[in-house]
């Protein structure tokens, strides 16, 4: 990694590939074109710290439901890149930037995203939230992975309601967060959940409840097509007044612009379960009827919101499409436009920016007939790994053996068989407290929802380190247990 420039209090960095690493990168692209996952395993025997190979093999293991191996490969990729950090590069300063237009930097973004996804699935939302903040801080203006579509979800799961409210208040003026359906609905939900906390003074709870009701009514007016799909996802049946009304009826969802449908499907596929609590449903029901009264009274805000929807959501930008692909939420992926779904999508570099900054180019390869070979997407490679499994036992043995033989070249004096298990945490974040929801008797909502377990069902195995890498003993040799 090298420092490109420093200006206005920000430092701009970029990863660099040595000539040897460039050769490994070319071999990786050849392995991708071969559509044979075992070729990546062979490459890792000679280049055990090649990041794109580690990330791609992690996806192949994940498709075969070998989650432990998939996590280890991502952790190794992160360790490999951490060893290359510039002395001035800091993960916590908030002043370090990585340009996503440079292909060498993208691997770090994707490795962080995959690690964050593993943490969320293991029931560690607070640590996953810290990773989300880190990814956003690397390029907050462009937000290449569109973390603003995810940060509200992780904040609610981590029960850090004050942070979400503060983020909305400080960024709304210059980022128009209220125009994103996820923020439009998550922020009032955060206010409402804050008003339910008994340790707050009564006047603060009352103020939070009023603010929540005001914002949820604005969200329902701006995005009426969210309500019925949300209730359906929560297995809640609305009353006839709501379901038959022209404002919230089926036409509200059908008439949405395609770009808005992508955002709505992404939000519902990810966060619908946060609304299942009976108290939340009762509060939502009250405000739905308030909105219907305003619609029937001819409130001019209703027509203004309709005009804004037609203007603002004509087409989603490329970073939103990239986020949808990485999210793997089937409802959102199905709503992608044909020009995205028909092109080759590479798992190690999904939808690269059109203004990519190349520091080196790949040599042209000629086919048997002298024609240049086409570049195949890695999606087909992953599908092949799912239907024609690679040998995970062989993968683990080969990769571990290659690491044992190459560890001296990565870090002087390191003799660990698992050098990615190092003695310092990847992120200096506080270990999250695990909350176990459910188990309490809950009343029924007015809309007939069944009692639901709490959203914070944490994986018991995560209580050990909550995403922190296991420490190693003094002396450099990693002996940490899994």
C-alpha positions as CSV (number, residue, x, y, z in Angstrom):
1,X,0.0,0.0,0.0
2,X,1.2,3.5,-0.8
3,X,0.1,7.0,0.1
4,X,-1.1,8.8,-3.0
5,X,-1.8,12.2,-1.5
6,X,-3.0,14.1,1.5
7,X,-5.4,17.1,1.3
8,X,-8.0,18.7,3.4
9,X,-7.2,16.5,6.3
10,X,-7.8,13.3,4.3
11,X,-5.2,10.7,3.3
12,X,-5.7,8.8,0.0
13,X,-4.1,5.3,-0.2
14,X,-4.0,2.5,-2.7
15,X,-2.9,-1.1,-2.6
16,X,-0.2,-2.1,-5.1
17,X,0.5,-5.4,-6.8
18,X,4.1,-6.5,-7.1
19,X,5.2,-8.2,-10.4
20,X,4.9,-11.6,-8.7
21,X,1.4,-10.8,-7.5
22,X,0.4,-9.6,-10.9
23,X,1.5,-13.0,-12.3
24,X,-0.7,-14.7,-9.7
25,X,-3.6,-12.4,-10.6
26,X,-3.2,-13.4,-14.3
27,X,-3.2,-17.1,-13.3
28,X,-6.3,-16.5,-11.2
29,X,-8.2,-15.0,-14.2
30,X,-7.2,-18.1,-16.2
31,X,-8.5,-20.3,-13.5
32,X,-11.8,-18.4,-13.5
33,X,-12.1,-18.9,-17.3
34,X,-11.5,-22.6,-16.9
35,X,-14.7,-22.8,-14.8
36,X,-13.0,-25.4,-12.5
37,X,-12.8,-24.4,-8.8
38,X,-10.0,-26.9,-8.2
39,X,-7.7,-24.8,-10.3
40,X,-8.0,-22.0,-7.7
41,X,-7.0,-24.5,-5.1
42,X,-3.9,-25.3,-7.2
43,X,-3.1,-21.6,-7.5
44,X,-3.3,-21.2,-3.7
45,X,-0.7,-23.9,-3.2
46,X,1.9,-21.6,-4.8
47,X,0.3,-18.2,-3.8
48,X,-1.5,-18.9,-0.5
49,X,-2.1,-15.2,0.1
50,X,-3.7,-14.3,-3.2
51,X,-6.7,-12.4,-2.0
52,X,-9.1,-12.8,-5.0
53,X,-8.4,-16.6,-4.9
54,X,-9.2,-16.8,-1.2
55,X,-12.4,-14.8,-1.6
56,X,-13.6,-16.8,-4.6
57,X,-12.8,-20.2,-2.9
58,X,-14.6,-18.9,0.2
59,X,-17.7,-18.4,-2.0
60,X,-17.3,-21.9,-3.4
61,X,-17.1,-23.4,0.2
62,X,-20.1,-21.3,1.3
63,X,-22.2,-22.7,-1.6
64,X,-21.3,-26.2,-0.4
65,X,-22.3,-25.1,3.2
66,X,-18.8,-25.4,4.6
67,X,-19.2,-22.1,6.6
68,X,-16.2,-22.6,8.8
69,X,-13.8,-23.0,5.9
70,X,-15.4,-20.1,4.1
71,X,-14.9,-17.8,7.1
72,X,-11.3,-18.9,7.6
73,X,-10.5,-18.1,4.0
74,X,-12.0,-14.6,4.3
75,X,-10.1,-14.0,7.5
76,X,-6.9,-15.0,5.8
77,X,-7.6,-12.6,3.0
78,X,-8.1,-9.8,5.5
79,X,-4.9,-10.7,7.3
80,X,-3.0,-10.7,4.0
81,X,-4.1,-7.2,3.2
82,X,-3.6,-6.0,6.7
83,X,0.1,-7.1,6.4
84,X,0.4,-4.7,3.5
85,X,-1.0,-1.6,5.3
86,X,0.9,1.6,5.1
87,X,2.1,2.9,8.5
88,X,-0.1,5.9,8.3
89,X,-3.2,3.9,7.2
90,X,-5.7,3.7,10.1
91,X,-9.0,1.9,10.3
92,X,-10.3,4.1,13.1
93,X,-9.3,7.6,12.2
94,X,-12.1,8.1,9.6
95,X,-9.7,10.1,7.5
96,X,-8.2,7.4,5.3
97,X,-9.7,6.8,1.8
98,X,-9.5,4.0,-0.7
99,X,-10.6,4.7,-4.2
100,X,-12.9,1.9,-5.4
101,X,-12.1,2.7,-9.0
102,X,-8.7,1.0,-8.5
103,X,-9.1,-2.8,-8.8
104,X,-6.4,-3.4,-6.2
105,X,-8.6,-1.7,-3.6
106,X,-11.8,-3.5,-4.4
107,X,-10.6,-6.8,-2.8
108,X,-10.4,-5.1,0.6
109,X,-13.9,-3.7,0.3
110,X,-15.3,-7.2,-0.7
111,X,-13.3,-9.0,2.0
112,X,-14.7,-6.6,4.7
113,X,-18.2,-7.0,3.3
114,X,-18.0,-10.8,3.4
115,X,-16.6,-10.8,6.9
116,X,-19.4,-8.5,8.0
117,X,-22.0,-10.8,6.4
118,X,-20.6,-13.8,8.3
119,X,-20.8,-11.8,11.6
120,X,-24.4,-10.8,11.0
121,X,-25.4,-14.4,10.2
122,X,-23.7,-15.6,13.4
123,X,-25.7,-13.2,15.6
124,X,-23.1,-10.5,16.1
125,X,-24.8,-7.4,14.8
126,X,-22.8,-4.9,16.8
127,X,-19.5,-6.1,15.4
128,X,-21.0,-6.3,12.0
129,X,-22.2,-2.7,12.4
130,X,-18.6,-1.7,13.1
131,X,-17.5,-3.3,9.8
132,X,-20.3,-1.5,8.0
133,X,-19.1,1.8,9.4
134,X,-15.6,1.0,8.3
135,X,-16.6,0.2,4.8
136,X,-18.6,3.4,4.6
137,X,-15.7,5.5,5.9
138,X,-13.3,4.3,3.2
139,X,-15.3,6.3,0.6
140,X,-18.3,7.9,2.1
141,X,-19.2,10.3,-0.7
142,X,-19.3,7.6,-3.5
143,X,-20.3,4.7,-1.2
144,X,-19.4,2.1,-3.8
145,X,-21.0,-0.8,-2.0
146,X,-24.0,1.4,-0.9
147,X,-23.7,0.6,2.8
148,X,-26.4,3.2,3.5
149,X,-28.9,0.6,2.4
150,X,-27.6,-1.7,5.2
151,X,-26.4,0.4,8.1
152,X,-29.9,1.1,9.4
153,X,-30.7,-2.6,9.5
154,X,-27.6,-3.4,11.5
155,X,-28.1,-0.5,13.8
156,X,-31.6,-1.6,14.7
157,X,-30.5,-5.2,15.2
158,X,-27.7,-3.9,17.5
159,X,-30.3,-1.8,19.3
160,X,-28.2,1.3,18.9
161,X,-31.2,3.5,18.2
162,X,-29.4,6.8,19.2
163,X,-26.7,6.2,16.5
164,X,-29.3,5.7,13.7
165,X,-31.2,8.8,14.8
166,X,-28.0,10.9,14.9
167,X,-26.8,9.6,11.5
168,X,-30.2,10.6,10.0
169,X,-30.1,14.1,11.6
170,X,-26.6,14.9,10.5
171,X,-26.7,13.4,7.0
172,X,-30.2,14.2,5.9
173,X,-29.4,17.7,4.7
174,X,-26.7,16.7,2.2
175,X,-27.6,13.0,1.5
176,X,-31.4,13.1,1.5
177,X,-31.6,9.9,3.4
178,X,-35.4,10.2,3.8
179,X,-35.6,9.4,0.0
180,X,-34.4,5.9,0.7
181,X,-37.2,3.6,1.8
182,X,-35.0,1.8,4.4
183,X,-34.2,5.1,6.2
184,X,-37.7,6.4,5.8
185,X,-39.1,3.4,7.7
186,X,-36.1,2.5,10.0
187,X,-35.7,5.9,11.6
188,X,-39.3,6.1,12.9
189,X,-39.0,2.5,14.0
190,X,-35.9,3.5,16.0
191,X,-37.8,6.4,17.6
192,X,-40.7,4.1,18.5
193,X,-38.4,1.4,20.0
194,X,-36.6,4.2,21.9
195,X,-39.9,5.3,23.3
196,X,-40.5,1.8,24.6
197,X,-37.4,1.8,26.8
198,X,-38.5,2.1,30.5
199,X,-35.3,3.6,31.7
200,X,-35.9,6.9,29.9
201,X,-37.7,9.8,31.5
202,X,-41.4,10.1,30.6
203,X,-41.0,13.3,28.7
204,X,-38.3,11.8,26.5
205,X,-40.4,8.7,25.8
206,X,-43.4,10.9,24.9
207,X,-41.3,13.1,22.6
208,X,-39.8,10.0,20.8
209,X,-43.3,8.5,20.3
210,X,-44.6,11.7,18.7
211,X,-41.5,12.0,16.4
212,X,-41.9,8.3,15.5
213,X,-45.6,8.8,14.5
214,X,-44.8,11.9,12.4
215,X,-42.0,10.2,10.5
216,X,-43.9,7.0,9.9
217,X,-46.8,8.9,8.4
218,X,-44.4,10.7,6.1
219,X,-42.9,7.4,5.1
220,X,-46.2,5.8,4.4
221,X,-47.3,8.8,2.3
222,X,-44.1,8.8,0.3
223,X,-43.9,5.0,-0.1
224,X,-47.4,3.6,0.0
225,X,-46.3,0.5,-1.9
226,X,-44.3,-0.8,1.1
227,X,-47.3,-1.4,3.5
228,X,-49.0,-4.4,2.0
229,X,-45.8,-6.3,1.1
230,X,-44.5,-5.6,4.6
231,X,-47.7,-7.0,6.3
232,X,-47.6,-10.0,4.0
233,X,-43.9,-10.7,4.9
234,X,-44.9,-10.5,8.6
235,X,-47.9,-12.9,8.1
236,X,-50.3,-10.1,9.1
237,X,-53.7,-9.6,7.5
238,X,-54.8,-6.0,7.3
239,X,-58.4,-5.0,7.7
240,X,-60.7,-4.4,4.7
241,X,-60.5,-0.6,5.0
242,X,-56.7,-0.7,4.4
243,X,-56.5,-3.5,1.8
244,X,-59.3,-2.1,-0.4
245,X,-58.3,1.5,-0.3
246,X,-56.9,2.9,-3.5
247,X,-53.9,4.5,-1.8
248,X,-52.6,1.3,-0.2
249,X,-54.2,-1.3,-2.5
250,X,-52.3,-3.5,-5.0
251,X,-52.0,-0.6,-7.4
252,X,-49.7,1.2,-5.1
253,X,-47.1,-1.5,-5.5
254,X,-47.6,-2.1,-9.2
255,X,-47.4,1.6,-10.0
256,X,-43.9,2.0,-8.4
257,X,-41.0,2.8,-10.7
258,X,-38.7,-0.2,-11.2
259,X,-35.8,1.5,-9.4
260,X,-38.0,2.1,-6.3
261,X,-39.2,-1.5,-6.4
262,X,-35.6,-2.7,-6.1
263,X,-35.1,-0.6,-3.0
264,X,-38.4,-1.7,-1.4
265,X,-37.7,-5.4,-2.1
266,X,-34.2,-5.1,-0.7
267,X,-35.6,-3.5,2.5
268,X,-38.4,-5.9,3.0
269,X,-36.3,-9.0,2.3
270,X,-33.7,-7.9,4.9
271,X,-35.7,-6.1,7.6
272,X,-39.3,-7.2,7.6
273,X,-38.9,-9.3,10.8
274,X,-38.0,-6.2,12.8
275,X,-41.7,-5.2,12.5
276,X,-43.2,-8.4,13.8
277,X,-43.6,-7.3,17.4
278,X,-47.3,-6.8,18.4
279,X,-46.6,-3.4,20.0
280,X,-44.9,-2.3,16.8
281,X,-47.8,-3.5,14.6
282,X,-50.4,-1.8,16.8
283,X,-48.5,1.5,16.5
284,X,-48.2,1.0,12.7
285,X,-51.9,0.3,12.4
286,X,-52.7,3.6,14.2
287,X,-50.6,5.6,11.8
288,X,-51.9,3.9,8.7
289,X,-55.4,5.0,9.6
290,X,-54.1,8.6,10.2
291,X,-52.6,8.6,6.7
292,X,-55.9,7.3,5.2
293,X,-57.7,10.2,6.8
294,X,-55.3,12.6,5.3
295,X,-55.6,11.0,1.9
296,X,-59.4,11.1,2.0
297,X,-59.2,14.8,3.1
298,X,-57.2,15.7,0.0
299,X,-53.9,16.6,1.7
300,X,-51.7,18.3,-0.9
301,X,-48.7,16.4,0.5
302,X,-50.0,13.2,-1.1
303,X,-49.9,14.5,-4.6
304,X,-46.5,16.1,-4.0
305,X,-45.1,12.8,-2.9
306,X,-46.5,11.1,-6.0
307,X,-44.8,13.6,-8.2
308,X,-41.5,13.1,-6.4
309,X,-41.7,9.3,-6.9
310,X,-42.0,9.7,-10.6
311,X,-39.0,12.1,-10.8
312,X,-36.5,10.6,-8.3
313,X,-36.7,6.9,-9.0
314,X,-36.3,6.6,-12.8
315,X,-33.1,4.4,-12.6
316,X,-31.0,3.1,-9.8
317,X,-27.2,3.9,-9.9
318,X,-24.6,1.2,-10.3
319,X,-23.6,1.0,-6.7
320,X,-27.2,0.1,-5.7
321,X,-27.1,-2.7,-8.3
322,X,-23.8,-3.8,-6.9
323,X,-25.2,-3.9,-3.4
324,X,-28.2,-5.9,-4.5
325,X,-26.0,-8.5,-6.1
326,X,-23.8,-8.8,-3.0
327,X,-26.9,-9.0,-0.7
328,X,-28.1,-12.2,-2.4
329,X,-31.7,-11.3,-1.4
330,X,-33.7,-13.1,-4.1
331,X,-36.6,-10.6,-4.1
332,X,-34.2,-7.7,-4.8
333,X,-32.1,-9.7,-7.3
334,X,-35.2,-10.6,-9.2
335,X,-36.1,-6.9,-9.5
336,X,-32.8,-6.0,-11.2
337,X,-33.1,-4.5,-14.7
338,X,-32.3,-6.8,-17.8
339,X,-29.2,-4.8,-18.7
340,X,-27.7,-6.0,-15.3
341,X,-28.9,-9.5,-15.2
342,X,-27.9,-10.3,-18.8
343,X,-24.2,-9.3,-18.4
344,X,-21.5,-11.4,-16.8
345,X,-21.2,-10.7,-13.1
346,X,-17.8,-11.6,-11.5
347,X,-18.0,-12.6,-7.9
348,X,-14.6,-11.2,-7.1
349,X,-15.4,-7.9,-8.8
350,X,-19.2,-7.4,-9.2
351,X,-20.2,-4.6,-11.6
352,X,-16.8,-2.8,-11.8
353,X,-17.0,1.0,-12.2
354,X,-17.1,2.2,-15.8
355,X,-14.2,4.7,-15.0
356,X,-11.9,2.1,-13.5
357,X,-8.3,3.2,-13.0
358,X,-6.0,0.4,-14.2
359,X,-2.4,0.3,-12.9
360,X,-1.6,-2.7,-15.1
361,X,-3.4,-4.7,-17.8
362,X,-3.7,-8.4,-18.4
363,X,-1.9,-9.8,-21.4
364,X,-4.1,-10.9,-24.2
365,X,-4.6,-14.7,-24.4
366,X,-5.2,-16.3,-27.8
367,X,-7.5,-19.2,-28.4
368,X,-6.8,-22.2,-30.7
369,X,-8.1,-20.3,-33.7
370,X,-6.0,-17.2,-32.9
371,X,-9.1,-15.3,-31.6
372,X,-9.0,-13.5,-28.3
373,X,-10.7,-15.6,-25.7
374,X,-13.8,-14.0,-24.0
375,X,-13.9,-13.3,-20.3
376,X,-16.3,-15.5,-18.5
377,X,-18.0,-14.4,-15.3
378,X,-17.3,-16.1,-12.1
379,X,-21.0,-16.7,-11.3
380,X,-20.9,-19.8,-13.5
381,X,-17.8,-20.9,-11.6
382,X,-19.7,-20.7,-8.3
383,X,-22.7,-22.6,-9.8
384,X,-20.4,-25.3,-11.0
385,X,-18.9,-25.5,-7.5
386,X,-22.4,-26.0,-6.2
387,X,-23.4,-28.8,-8.6
388,X,-20.0,-30.4,-9.0
389,X,-18.4,-30.1,-5.6
390,X,-14.7,-29.6,-5.0
391,X,-13.0,-31.7,-2.4
392,X,-13.2,-29.6,0.7
393,X,-10.9,-32.0,2.6
394,X,-8.3,-31.6,-0.2
395,X,-8.8,-27.9,-0.2
396,X,-8.2,-27.5,3.5
397,X,-5.2,-29.8,3.4
398,X,-3.6,-28.2,0.3
399,X,-4.2,-24.6,1.4
400,X,-3.0,-25.2,5.0
401,X,0.1,-27.0,3.7
402,X,0.8,-24.1,1.3
403,X,0.5,-21.6,4.1
404,X,2.9,-23.6,6.2
405,X,5.5,-23.5,3.4
406,X,5.0,-19.8,2.5
407,X,4.5,-18.1,5.8
408,X,8.1,-17.0,6.0
409,X,7.6,-14.9,2.9
410,X,4.7,-13.0,4.3
411,X,5.9,-12.0,7.7
412,X,9.5,-12.3,8.8
413,X,9.9,-14.9,11.5
414,X,6.4,-16.2,11.4
415,X,6.2,-20.0,11.5
416,X,2.5,-20.5,12.1
417,X,0.5,-23.0,10.2
418,X,-2.4,-20.6,10.4
419,X,-0.7,-17.2,10.1
420,X,-4.0,-15.4,9.5
421,X,-4.8,-16.1,13.2
422,X,-2.7,-13.2,14.5
423,X,-2.3,-11.7,17.9
424,X,-4.3,-8.5,17.4
425,X,-7.9,-7.9,16.6
426,X,-8.6,-6.9,13.1
427,X,-10.9,-4.1,14.3
428,X,-10.5,-2.5,17.7
429,X,-14.2,-2.6,18.5
430,X,-15.9,-3.5,21.7
431,X,-17.1,-7.1,21.9
432,X,-20.8,-7.0,21.4
433,X,-23.1,-8.2,24.1
434,X,-25.4,-10.9,22.9
435,X,-29.0,-10.4,23.4
436,X,-31.4,-13.3,23.5
437,X,-34.9,-12.3,22.5
438,X,-38.1,-14.2,22.8
439,X,-39.5,-16.4,25.6
440,X,-41.9,-13.8,26.9
441,X,-45.6,-13.7,26.6
442,X,-46.8,-11.1,24.1
443,X,-50.3,-9.9,23.3
444,X,-51.8,-10.0,19.9
445,X,-51.8,-7.1,17.5
446,X,-55.0,-5.5,16.3
447,X,-54.1,-6.9,12.9
448,X,-54.0,-10.5,14.0
449,X,-50.2,-11.1,14.1
450,X,-49.0,-14.1,16.1
451,X,-46.4,-13.7,18.9
452,X,-43.0,-13.7,17.4
453,X,-39.5,-14.4,18.9
454,X,-37.2,-11.5,19.4
455,X,-35.0,-10.5,16.5
456,X,-31.8,-11.0,18.5
457,X,-31.5,-14.8,18.5
458,X,-27.7,-15.0,18.8
459,X,-25.5,-17.9,17.9
460,X,-24.1,-19.3,21.2
461,X,-20.8,-20.2,19.5
462,X,-20.3,-16.5,18.8
463,X,-20.0,-15.6,22.4
464,X,-16.3,-16.6,22.4
465,X,-14.9,-13.7,20.3
466,X,-17.8,-12.1,18.4
467,X,-15.8,-11.8,15.2
468,X,-12.5,-11.1,16.8
469,X,-9.7,-13.3,15.5
470,X,-8.4,-15.7,18.1
471,X,-5.1,-14.6,19.7
472,X,-1.8,-16.4,19.4
473,X,0.7,-17.1,22.1
474,X,3.8,-15.0,22.5
475,X,6.5,-16.0,20.1
476,X,4.6,-15.8,16.8
477,X,3.3,-19.3,16.5
478,X,-0.5,-19.4,16.4
479,X,-2.0,-22.0,18.6
480,X,-5.4,-20.6,19.1
481,X,-8.3,-23.0,19.2
482,X,-11.2,-22.6,16.9
